[in-house]
């Protein structure tokens, strides 16, 4: 069965994503002064190849939130 989650990107747009198409969720911590941390997810779209979504930096839909949503959908 297909499972979907809502994810907001950095521009506050909402995406309804099938978790079966999520390839990777990545958090990149900056080691350089003046650069912030960021996170993104990579999806495999059969028709268009790989696409990525930059995740929000606020308190909603952060790296940890997206992973928790995926785990909850799989339970």
C-alpha positions as CSV (number, residue, x, y, z in Angstrom):
1,X,0.0,0.0,0.0
2,X,1.2,3.5,-0.8
3,X,1.9,5.8,2.1
4,X,2.0,9.6,1.9
5,X,3.3,12.4,4.2
6,X,3.0,16.2,4.0
7,X,6.4,18.0,3.9
8,X,7.0,21.8,3.8
9,X,10.0,23.1,2.0
10,X,12.1,26.2,2.8
11,X,9.6,28.4,0.9
12,X,6.7,27.1,3.0
13,X,5.2,25.2,0.0
14,X,3.5,21.9,1.0
15,X,4.3,18.6,-0.8
16,X,2.3,15.4,-0.5
17,X,4.9,12.7,-1.0
18,X,4.7,9.0,-1.4
19,X,7.3,7.6,1.0
20,X,8.0,4.7,-1.3
21,X,9.8,7.3,-3.6
22,X,12.0,8.8,-0.9
23,X,15.5,7.7,-1.5
24,X,17.4,9.7,1.1
25,X,16.9,12.3,3.8
26,X,20.2,14.2,4.5
27,X,21.3,16.8,7.1
28,X,24.4,18.8,6.2
29,X,26.1,20.6,9.1
30,X,28.2,23.5,8.1
31,X,31.7,23.7,9.4
32,X,32.3,27.1,8.0
33,X,31.5,30.3,9.9
34,X,28.7,32.3,8.4
35,X,27.0,29.3,6.7
36,X,24.0,27.6,8.2
37,X,23.1,23.9,8.5
38,X,20.6,22.6,6.0
39,X,18.6,19.4,5.2
40,X,17.0,18.0,2.1
41,X,15.3,14.9,0.8
42,X,15.9,13.1,-2.5
43,X,13.1,11.4,-4.3
44,X,13.2,9.0,-7.2
45,X,10.5,10.0,-9.8
46,X,10.3,7.3,-12.5
47,X,9.4,9.7,-15.2
48,X,11.7,12.6,-14.4
49,X,14.7,11.0,-12.5
50,X,15.8,12.2,-9.1
51,X,14.4,15.4,-7.5
52,X,15.3,17.0,-4.2
53,X,13.4,19.2,-1.8
54,X,15.2,21.6,0.6
55,X,13.6,21.2,4.0
56,X,12.4,24.0,6.2
57,X,14.7,25.5,8.8
58,X,11.9,26.5,11.3
59,X,10.3,24.3,13.9
60,X,8.2,22.4,11.5
61,X,9.3,19.8,8.9
62,X,12.9,19.7,9.9
63,X,15.2,16.8,9.3
64,X,14.1,15.1,12.5
65,X,10.4,15.8,11.8
66,X,10.5,14.2,8.3
67,X,12.2,11.1,9.6
68,X,9.6,10.8,12.3
69,X,6.8,11.1,9.8
70,X,8.3,8.4,7.6
71,X,8.7,6.0,10.6
72,X,5.1,6.7,11.7
73,X,3.8,6.0,8.2
74,X,5.7,2.7,8.1
75,X,4.3,1.6,11.5
